[in-house]
Amino acid sequence: MFNLDDKVGQRASAALPQYSGAGDVQDSSCSLYGCLSVMLFALSHKGRRVRLAAIWIPTVVVIGAALLLFLRLICVPILVYFRPGLDVFIYDLAVYGVYPQRHYRSFHLASPSPRTLVWKAGVCQQESSDGGLVIMDLHGAGVSDSGPAVLDLKGNLVWTNDTFGGHAMNVKVQTYEGQEHLTFWAGDDEDHGNCYMLDSGFNLAYTISAVGDNLWDDPHQCKITEDGTALIIAFNFTEADLSSTHVAHLGSFIVDAVIQEIDIESGELVFEWRASDHVADNNEYLKSTFDAPFVRHSKKYHDYFHMNSVDKDSNGNLLVSIRHTHSIINIDTKTGQILWGFGGTSRDFEDLSGGLASNFHGQHDARWVDEGKGLLSLFDNVIAEHHWHDGPHSLGKVFHLDVANRTAELMHTYHTLRKAKSTSQGSFQYLPNHGSNDEDRVFIGWGSVPTYTLHDADTEELLCETHYGPSLFQYYEFTKSYRIFRAPPEWKARPEAWDPSAVVTGGRAYVSWNGGMEVRSWVLQRSENVMSRGESSADWADITTTKRDGFETAFELPAGGKNTVYRIAALDASETVIRYSNTFESTSGSWMLPMLPVVIGLAALVPILVGVRRRRQVLSWVTSRRSCGAYAQILSDEAPEGVGRADAPSP
């Protein structure tokens, strides 16, 4: 309740009956305007200047909103048309939104609307033509359609799905029994989920779940091994002896990190290792370096370890990344003992790079690039969440680890063009003998920074950089992907359960095929025989062929076409028909729909011009209409002559 003085309270009470429920549409608008100003006045009642502010604030808000609308819908497109190079700069300033999306007429899910910041002539185009799609997950506060996704190198959608749970993570193409599968974790916001494997028809082939009571499959890892097993990270809430650690004051309940190796066919447990079993002896490999607790889930238990990657080496031992200890450990699967540690508080390796090799922080995705040569890679966030800043920017790194002699050396580092800092997540993928000239490449997903990059592995040169969200708001993680990988160029998948989808809007036909990665062009066909819509070529005649244009391609339908039925055929690179869309008929078009943004933008000029050219008259007009008489009466005593006075002349 507002604490008004008696004078203002009496005037407001006396004035309300004069305009309550009265007036036409114009008066109603004015009445709403007046009520807003009265509220501002009642909140402050600090004199004439505040009363004038009560008039100006709504006016400035309306004109400011109109100005922004005009700039966004009219000025920005014109500017980008004449200066295309400014588009990425405008995009990264979030002028297009915190998560710009592409919406489709023939498909119900949206996809990111990315921009390429770096695109080296020849190299990136060749990389895109050679295949090797981009595999990622889309999630974050700004993402409307979360789920696993397949894009091309420029960010055009190829496939996505939202039916497996609240969000997906760790999407990758992996080989099982000689067949390539699309694998990913999907589950709820509490990280309760499963690992899924889709076959080449995008059908669910296997579901992998943690084995044991009160254990949940963690989203960080689902690695298919050559032994026909899956390595996953599971977790539960458990009590551990932290008395010998520096975080004993946090209590004894922690989020345990559990490695499980599971037989894919039977679902039986092959191997298990629990991190909590190795903390009580103050193990130097598992020392958390934080005085403040990381908490996880609604339980708010201390996330002591936060294990985020597991891989198997040639000896069957496990290479494990533990984010909250800033370390990589190697576990003997026969004894369960930790053989060695790298980074964190471990001193097993002599750093030949003067401390630069072992000083990674909050890292992700540790893998052997070439175990025989001792080459190991990881994504170094150099930061733990938003609270501990340990380096200027995030890096992809390659090390030389001489395990026998216990030496470590930093070999290569890779960064984005603007040296972004990723507060969480991230991935590093080494691509040997890649591209037309068999060069080694490095592909990096930058986690909470909505970016993926391609580099020359030897020279560290940045070749391609794509943003799928604006840089300005990357700190707030409106859109992100836990890991991003290039798919093997030989990976081929074709949907078995659905065909291309075509719809007609405004005299145009729009076609797309979710997962149709082999499609290179589309053919619009028609049949005059309405009663016969068979699949034979004799019933259908080709009208026009159009090269595939991103995820969705548009066709202009011929004029007339009464009693004509259309369909669209998907062609591969050899111009062979893969599949047909649904059939459809032509509808009349409308010129208004494509022009709607322009109409709205031009309409926004009206309040701007009125506010600029007749600002004093607008103020007088607002306060002199009969439906706003009460509002004018309240403000009239101390307002200057001609402004905000009930007796001021109308314009």
C-alpha positions in Angstrom: 0.0 0.0 0.0 1.3 3.5 -0.9 1.7 6.0 1.8 0.2 9.1 0.2 -0.2 12.4 1.9 -3.8 13.6 2.6 -3.8 16.2 -0.2 -2.8 13.8 -2.9 -5.0 11.1 -1.6 -8.1 13.4 -1.6 -7.4 14.5 -5.2 -7.0 11.0 -6.4 -10.1 9.7 -4.7 -12.2 12.6 -6.0 -10.9 12.3 -9.5 -11.4 8.6 -10.0 -15.1 8.7 -10.7 -14.6 11.3 -13.4 -12.8 8.8 -15.8 -13.4 5.3 -14.4 -14.9 3.2 -17.2 -15.6 6.1 -19.5 -14.4 7.1 -23.0 -13.8 5.4 -26.3 -10.7 3.5 -27.4 -8.6 6.7 -27.6 -9.7 7.8 -24.2 -8.9 4.3 -22.7 -5.4 4.5 -24.0 -5.0 8.0 -22.5 -6.5 6.8 -19.3 -4.0 4.0 -19.1 -1.2 6.5 -19.8 -2.5 8.8 -17.0 -2.8 5.9 -14.5 0.8 4.9 -15.1 1.9 8.5 -14.5 -0.2 8.7 -11.3 1.4 5.6 -10.0 4.9 7.0 -10.7 3.8 10.2 -8.9 2.4 8.4 -6.0 5.6 6.4 -5.5 7.6 9.5 -5.2 5.5 12.7 -4.6 8.7 14.7 -4.3 7.7 17.9 -6.0 7.3 19.5 -9.4 10.3 17.8 -11.1 9.2 14.4 -10.1 5.6 15.2 -11.4 7.1 16.2 -14.7 9.1 12.9 -14.7 5.8 11.1 -14.3 4.9 12.6 -17.7 8.2 12.1 -19.4 9.0 8.5 -18.3 6.1 6.8 -20.1 6.7 9.0 -23.1 10.4 8.2 -23.3 9.7 4.5 -22.8 7.2 4.5 -25.7 9.4 6.5 -28.0 12.5 4.5 -27.0 10.7 1.2 -27.7 9.6 2.5 -31.1 13.1 3.7 -31.9 14.6 0.3 -31.1 12.0 -1.4 -33.2 12.7 0.8 -36.1 16.4 0.3 -35.9 16.1 -3.4 -35.6 13.6 -4.0 -38.4 14.6 -1.3 -40.9 18.0 0.2 -40.2 19.9 -2.9 -39.4 18.8 -4.9 -42.5 19.7 -1.9 -44.7 23.1 -1.5 -43.0 23.9 -5.2 -43.4 22.8 -5.2 -47.0 25.3 -2.5 -47.9 28.0 -3.6 -45.4 27.7 -7.4 -45.0 30.9 -7.5 -43.0 29.1 -5.8 -40.1 26.6 -8.6 -39.7 28.9 -10.7 -37.4 29.7 -7.7 -35.3 26.0 -6.9 -34.9 25.2 -10.5 -34.2 27.8 -10.7 -31.4 26.3 -7.6 -29.8 23.1 -9.6 -29.4 21.1 -7.2 -31.6 19.4 -10.2 -33.0 18.7 -11.6 -29.5 20.5 -13.6 -26.8 20.0 -16.8 -28.9 19.1 -16.1 -32.6 17.2 -18.9 -34.1 15.9 -20.2 -37.4 12.3 -21.2 -37.6 11.0 -23.4 -40.4 7.7 -23.8 -42.1 8.1 -27.5 -42.9 9.6 -28.5 -39.5 8.4 -27.9 -36.0 11.8 -27.4 -34.2 14.0 -24.4 -34.3 17.8 -24.4 -34.8 20.6 -21.8 -34.1 21.1 -19.1 -36.6 24.9 -19.0 -36.5 27.6 -16.7 -38.1 31.1 -17.5 -39.3 33.6 -15.1 -37.9 36.6 -16.8 -39.6 36.3 -18.7 -42.9 39.6 -19.2 -44.6 39.1 -19.2 -48.3 39.3 -22.6 -49.9 40.1 -24.5 -46.7 36.8 -24.3 -44.9 34.8 -24.7 -48.0 36.7 -27.8 -48.9 36.3 -29.1 -45.3 32.5 -28.5 -45.6 32.3 -30.2 -49.0 34.3 -33.3 -47.8 31.6 -34.1 -45.3 32.4 -34.4 -41.6 29.3 -32.8 -40.1 29.2 -31.0 -36.7 27.7 -33.0 -33.8 26.6 -31.1 -30.8 23.9 -30.6 -28.1 21.9 -27.5 -27.7 20.8 -26.4 -24.2 20.8 -23.3 -22.1 18.3 -20.7 -20.7 17.8 -19.1 -24.1 17.3 -22.4 -26.1 13.7 -23.1 -26.9 14.3 -26.6 -28.5 16.9 -28.5 -26.6 18.3 -31.8 -27.8 21.1 -33.5 -29.8 21.8 -31.8 -33.1 23.7 -32.3 -36.3 24.8 -29.3 -38.3 27.1 -28.6 -41.2 30.3 -26.6 -40.7 28.5 -23.3 -41.3 25.8 -24.2 -38.8 22.9 -25.2 -41.1 20.7 -27.7 -39.4 20.8 -31.3 -40.7 19.1 -33.3 -37.9 17.7 -32.7 -34.4 15.4 -34.4 -31.9 13.6 -33.3 -28.7 11.9 -36.6 -27.6 14.6 -38.1 -25.4 14.3 -35.8 -22.3 14.7 -32.3 -21.0 18.1 -31.9 -22.5 20.9 -33.8 -24.1 24.7 -33.8 -23.8 27.8 -35.5 -25.1 26.6 -36.2 -28.7 29.1 -38.2 -30.8 29.3 -40.7 -33.7 30.9 -43.9 -32.4 31.5 -47.4 -33.8 30.0 -50.5 -32.3 30.4 -53.9 -33.9 31.5 -52.3 -37.2 28.5 -50.0 -37.4 28.4 -46.3 -36.7 25.9 -45.1 -34.1 24.9 -41.6 -33.0 25.3 -41.7 -29.2 24.3 -39.2 -26.6 23.1 -38.8 -23.0 19.6 -37.4 -22.4 17.8 -36.7 -19.1 16.3 -34.1 -16.8 17.8 -31.1 -15.1 18.9 -33.1 -12.1 21.1 -35.2 -14.4 19.0 -38.3 -14.1 19.2 -39.9 -17.6 20.5 -42.6 -19.8 22.9 -43.0 -22.7 21.2 -43.7 -26.0 22.6 -45.2 -29.3 20.8 -44.6 -32.6 21.5 -46.6 -35.7 22.0 -45.4 -39.3 18.2 -45.0 -39.6 17.9 -42.8 -36.5 16.2 -45.6 -34.7 16.9 -46.3 -31.1 19.2 -49.4 -31.0 20.5 -49.5 -27.4 19.8 -47.7 -24.0 22.7 -47.8 -21.5 21.9 -47.2 -17.8 24.0 -47.2 -14.7 24.0 -50.5 -12.8 23.1 -50.5 -9.1 20.6 -49.0 -6.7 20.5 -45.2 -6.3 23.0 -44.7 -9.1 22.3 -42.3 -12.0 24.0 -42.2 -15.3 26.0 -38.9 -15.4 25.8 -36.8 -18.6 29.5 -36.3 -19.0 30.6 -39.6 -20.6 29.4 -42.5 -22.7 32.4 -44.0 -24.5 32.1 -47.1 -26.7 35.2 -49.3 -26.4 36.6 -51.8 -28.8 35.6 -54.5 -26.4 31.9 -54.0 -27.0 31.4 -52.2 -23.8 30.4 -48.6 -22.8 32.3 -46.5 -20.3 30.0 -44.2 -18.3 30.3 -42.0 -15.3 27.6 -42.5 -12.7 26.9 -40.7 -9.4 25.1 -40.9 -6.2 25.1 -39.1 -2.9 27.2 -40.8 -0.3 29.0 -40.3 3.0 32.8 -40.2 2.8 35.5 -39.6 5.4 36.8 -36.1 4.7 38.5 -35.7 8.1 42.0 -35.7 6.7 41.2 -33.2 3.9 41.2 -29.4 4.0 37.4 -29.4 3.4 36.5 -31.5 6.4 34.4 -28.6 7.7 32.0 -29.0 4.8 30.5 -32.2 6.3 30.7 -35.8 5.2 28.1 -36.1 2.4 29.5 -35.7 -1.1 28.5 -36.4 -4.7 30.4 -39.6 -5.5 32.0 -40.2 -8.9 31.6 -43.8 -10.1 33.2 -45.2 -13.3 31.3 -48.2 -14.7 32.1 -50.3 -17.7 28.9 -52.0 -19.0 28.4 -54.7 -21.6 26.2 -53.1 -24.3 24.3 -56.2 -25.3 23.5 -57.6 -21.9 23.6 -54.4 -19.8 25.7 -56.3 -17.2 28.4 -54.5 -15.1 32.0 -55.4 -16.2 34.0 -53.0 -14.0 33.4 -50.3 -11.3 35.6 -47.8 -9.6 34.4 -45.3 -6.9 36.4 -42.1 -6.2 35.1 -41.9 -2.7 37.1 -45.1 -1.8 40.3 -43.2 -2.4 39.8 -40.0 -0.4 40.1 -41.1 3.2 43.9 -41.6 3.0 44.3 -38.0 1.8 45.3 -39.2 -1.6 47.4 -36.6 -3.3 45.7 -37.4 -6.6 42.2 -36.5 -5.4 42.8 -33.3 -3.4 40.2 -30.7 -4.0 41.8 -27.2 -4.1 38.7 -25.2 -3.2 37.8 -23.9 0.3 34.3 -23.2 -0.8 32.0 -26.1 -1.8 30.8 -26.8 -5.2 27.2 -28.1 -4.8 25.2 -30.2 -7.2 21.5 -31.0 -7.6 18.7 -30.1 -5.3 20.5 -32.1 -2.6 23.2 -29.4 -2.4 25.9 -31.9 -1.5 29.5 -31.1 -2.1 30.6 -32.0 -5.6 34.1 -33.0 -4.5 35.3 -34.6 -7.7 33.2 -33.7 -10.8 34.7 -36.3 -13.1 34.0 -35.4 -16.7 35.9 -37.8 -19.1 37.0 -41.4 -19.1 39.0 -43.2 -21.8 40.7 -46.6 -22.1 44.3 -47.0 -23.1 46.1 -49.8 -24.8 46.8 -51.6 -21.5 43.1 -51.5 -20.5 43.8 -48.8 -17.9 41.6 -45.7 -17.6 42.6 -42.1 -18.4 40.3 -39.9 -16.2 39.7 -36.2 -16.0 38.6 -34.8 -12.7 37.6 -31.1 -13.0 37.5 -30.1 -9.3 41.0 -31.4 -8.6 42.4 -29.9 -11.9 44.0 -33.3 -12.6 44.3 -36.2 -14.9 44.7 -39.7 -13.4 45.5 -43.1 -14.7 43.7 -46.1 -13.0 44.8 -49.7 -13.1 41.6 -51.6 -13.9 43.0 -54.8 -12.3 43.8 -53.4 -8.9 41.8 -50.1 -8.9 44.9 -48.2 -7.8 45.9 -44.9 -9.3 49.1 -45.4 -11.2 49.9 -41.7 -11.8 48.5 -38.2 -11.8 49.1 -35.2 -14.0 48.2 -31.7 -12.9 46.5 -30.5 -9.7 48.5 -31.3 -6.6 50.3 -34.3 -8.2 54.0 -34.1 -8.6 54.5 -37.3 -10.6 55.7 -35.5 -13.8 58.5 -33.0 -14.2 57.2 -30.0 -16.1 59.7 -29.3 -18.9 57.7 -26.2 -20.0 58.4 -24.2 -16.8 55.0 -24.9 -15.3 52.9 -24.3 -18.4 52.2 -28.0 -19.0 50.7 -28.8 -15.6 48.9 -25.6 -14.7 45.5 -26.4 -16.4 42.4 -25.7 -14.4 38.8 -26.9 -14.6 39.7 -29.0 -17.7 37.5 -31.2 -19.9 37.8 -34.1 -22.4 41.3 -35.5 -21.7 42.2 -38.1 -24.5 45.2 -39.8 -25.9 45.9 -38.3 -29.3 48.7 -40.9 -29.9 49.5 -43.0 -27.0 52.6 -44.5 -28.6 54.1 -41.1 -29.1 52.9 -39.9 -25.7 50.6 -37.2 -27.1 47.7 -36.2 -24.9 45.1 -33.5 -25.5 42.5 -31.7 -23.3 40.4 -28.6 -23.2 41.7 -26.2 -20.6 39.0 -23.9 -19.3 41.6 -22.1 -17.1 38.6 -21.3 -14.9 36.4 -23.1 -12.4 32.8 -22.0 -12.8 32.5 -18.2 -12.5 34.3 -17.9 -9.2 38.0 -18.8 -9.8 39.8 -17.1 -12.6 43.2 -18.8 -13.1 44.1 -17.7 -16.6 43.4 -15.0 -19.3 41.5 -17.3 -21.7 40.6 -20.9 -22.4 42.8 -23.0 -24.6 42.9 -26.3 -26.4 46.2 -28.0 -25.5 48.4 -30.9 -26.6 51.1 -32.3 -24.3 53.9 -34.8 -24.6 53.8 -37.1 -21.7 56.8 -39.4 -21.2 55.2 -41.8 -18.8 58.3 -44.0 -18.4 60.6 -41.0 -17.5 57.8 -39.0 -15.9 58.2 -35.8 -17.9 55.6 -33.5 -19.4 55.9 -30.8 -22.0 53.3 -28.4 -23.6 53.4 -28.9 -27.3 50.6 -26.8 -28.8 47.9 -24.4 -27.7 44.8 -23.2 -29.7 42.4 -20.3 -29.0 39.5 -18.4 -30.6 40.0 -15.2 -32.5 39.0 -13.1 -29.6 40.5 -15.4 -26.9 37.3 -16.4 -25.3 37.1 -17.8 -21.7 34.8 -20.7 -21.2 33.5 -21.0 -17.7 32.3 -24.6 -18.1 32.2 -27.6 -20.5 34.3 -27.9 -23.7 35.9 -30.5 -26.0 39.0 -31.2 -28.0 39.1 -33.4 -31.1 42.3 -34.3 -32.9 41.7 -35.1 -36.6 44.8 -36.9 -38.1 45.2 -37.1 -41.9 42.2 -34.9 -42.4 41.0 -33.0 -45.5 42.0 -33.3 -49.1 45.7 -32.9 -48.4 45.8 -35.2 -45.4 46.7 -32.5 -43.0 46.2 -32.9 -39.3 43.4 -30.7 -37.9 42.1 -29.8 -34.5 38.4 -29.2 -33.9 37.3 -27.5 -30.6 33.9 -27.0 -29.0 34.2 -24.1 -26.6 31.6 -25.2 -24.0 29.7 -22.3 -22.4 31.1 -20.1 -25.1 28.7 -20.7 -28.1 31.6 -21.3 -30.6 33.3 -24.0 -32.5 36.6 -23.7 -34.3 38.9 -25.6 -36.7 42.7 -25.3 -36.6 45.8 -26.5 -38.3 47.2 -28.9 -35.8 50.8 -28.2 -36.6 50.9 -24.4 -37.1 48.0 -23.7 -34.6 46.4 -21.4 -37.3 42.7 -20.7 -36.8 41.0 -21.8 -40.1 37.3 -21.6 -39.3 35.3 -20.1 -36.4 31.5 -20.3 -36.1 29.4 -18.6 -33.4 25.9 -20.0 -32.7 25.2 -17.4 -30.0 26.3 -13.8 -29.4 29.6 -13.2 -27.6 28.2 -10.4 -25.5 26.2 -12.7 -23.3 28.4 -15.8 -23.3 29.1 -15.3 -19.5 25.4 -16.0 -18.8 25.3 -19.3 -20.8 22.1 -18.6 -22.6 23.1 -21.1 -25.2 25.9 -23.7 -25.0 27.0 -27.2 -26.0 28.8 -29.6 -23.6 30.9 -31.0 -26.4 31.1 -30.5 -30.2 32.7 -32.9 -32.6 33.2 -33.4 -36.3 31.5 -36.6 -37.5 33.6 -39.0 -39.5 33.3 -38.1 -43.3 32.2 -41.7 -44.0 29.2 -41.5 -41.6 26.0 -41.9 -43.5 22.5 -42.0 -42.0 19.1 -41.9 -43.6 15.8 -41.6 -41.7 13.7 -44.8 -41.9 10.6 -43.7 -40.0 9.8 -40.4 -41.8 9.9 -38.8 -45.3 10.7 -35.3 -46.4 8.1 -32.8 -45.3 6.5 -30.2 -47.6 4.1 -27.4 -46.8 2.6 -24.5 -48.9 2.5 -21.0 -47.6 1.8 -17.9 -49.7 2.2 -19.4 -53.1 5.4 -21.1 -52.1 6.3 -24.7 -51.3 8.8 -25.3 -48.5 10.5 -28.7 -48.1 13.0 -30.2 -45.6 14.0 -33.6 -44.4 15.2 -33.9 -40.8 18.2 -36.2 -41.0 18.4 -36.2 -44.8 22.2 -35.6 -44.9 22.6 -37.1 -48.4 20.2 -34.6 -50.1 22.0 -32.3 -52.5 19.0 -31.0 -54.5 15.2 -31.1 -54.8 12.9 -31.6 -57.7 9.4 -30.1 -57.8 7.0 -32.5 -59.6 3.3 -32.3 -60.5 0.6 -34.6 -61.6 -2.5 -33.6 -63.6 -4.3 -36.8 -62.8 -5.8 -36.0 -59.4 -7.3 -39.5 -59.1 -3.9 -41.2 -59.6 -1.1 -40.2 -57.3 1.2 -43.2 -57.7 4.9 -43.3 -57.3 5.6 -44.3 -60.9 7.5 -41.7 -63.1 4.7 -41.9 -65.7 2.3 -40.1 -63.3 4.6 -37.2 -62.4 6.4 -34.6 -64.4 9.4 -32.6 -63.3 8.9 -28.8 -63.1 12.1 -27.4 -61.7 15.2 -28.5 -59.8 16.7 -26.5 -57.0 19.9 -26.9 -55.2 19.5 -27.6 -51.5 19.6 -24.3 -49.6 20.4 -25.1 -46.0 17.9 -27.1 -44.0 14.8 -25.8 -45.8 14.4 -25.0 -49.5 11.6 -22.9 -51.1 9.9 -23.3 -54.5 7.8 -20.8 -56.3 4.7 -22.7 -57.4 3.3 -22.1 -60.9 0.3 -19.8 -61.3 -3.1 -21.4 -61.7 -2.5 -25.1 -61.2 -6.2 -26.0 -60.5 -6.6 -29.8 -60.1 -2.8 -30.1 -60.0 -1.1 -32.1 -57.2 2.6 -31.5 -56.3 5.3 -33.4 -54.5 9.0 -32.8 -54.1 11.7 -35.4 -54.7 15.0 -35.5 -52.7 18.1 -36.2 -54.9 21.6 -37.2 -53.8 24.9 -36.1 -55.3 24.4 -38.5 -58.3 20.9 -37.0 -58.9 19.3 -40.3 -57.8 15.9 -40.0 -56.1 16.2 -40.9 -52.4 12.7 -40.3 -51.2 9.5 -38.3 -52.0 7.7 -35.7 -49.8 4.0 -35.7 -49.0 1.7 -34.5 -51.8 0.1 -31.1 -51.7 -1.9 -28.6 -53.7 -1.2 -24.9 -54.5 -2.8 -22.1 -52.5 -3.1 -18.4 -53.2 -0.2 -16.2 -52.0 -0.2 -13.1 -49.8 2.3 -10.2 -50.3 1.7 -8.9 -46.8 3.4 -11.7 -44.8 6.9 -11.1 -46.1 6.5 -7.4 -45.7 5.2 -7.6 -42.2 8.6 -6.7 -40.5 8.9 -3.7 -42.8 5.4 -2.5 -42.1 5.9 -2.8 -38.3 9.3 -1.0 -38.6 7.7 1.9 -40.5 4.8 2.1 -38.2 7.2 2.5 -35.3 8.2 5.8 -36.9 4.9 7.4 -36.0 5.5 7.9 -32.2 9.1 8.8 -32.9 8.2 11.6 -35.3 5.4 12.8 -33.2 7.5 12.8 -30.0 10.4 14.7 -31.7 8.4 17.3 -33.6 5.6 18.0 -31.2 7.0 17.1 -27.8 5.5 20.0 -25.9 2.1 19.6 -27.6 2.2 15.9 -26.9 2.6 16.5 -23.2 -0.2 19.0 -23.2 -2.4 16.7 -25.3 -1.8 13.8 -22.9 -2.9 15.8 -19.9 -5.9 17.7 -21.4 -8.1 14.9 -22.7 -11.4 14.6 -20.8 -10.8 10.9 -20.0 -7.5 11.9 -18.3 -9.0 14.8 -16.4 -8.3 13.2 -13.1 -4.7 12.7 -13.9 -4.4 16.3 -15.1 -6.1 17.6 -12.0 -3.6 15.8 -9.7 -0.6 17.3 -11.6 -2.0 20.7 -12.4 -1.1 22.8 -9.3 2.6 22.9 -9.7 3.1 22.2 -13.4 4.5 25.1 -15.4 2.1 26.9 -17.7 1.2 25.1 -20.9 2.8 21.8 -19.7 0.8 19.2 -17.8 -2.0 21.7 -17.0 -5.7 20.8 -17.2 -6.4 24.3 -18.6 -3.7 24.1 -21.3 -4.9 24.6 -24.9 -5.3 21.6 -27.1 -2.9 21.4 -30.0 
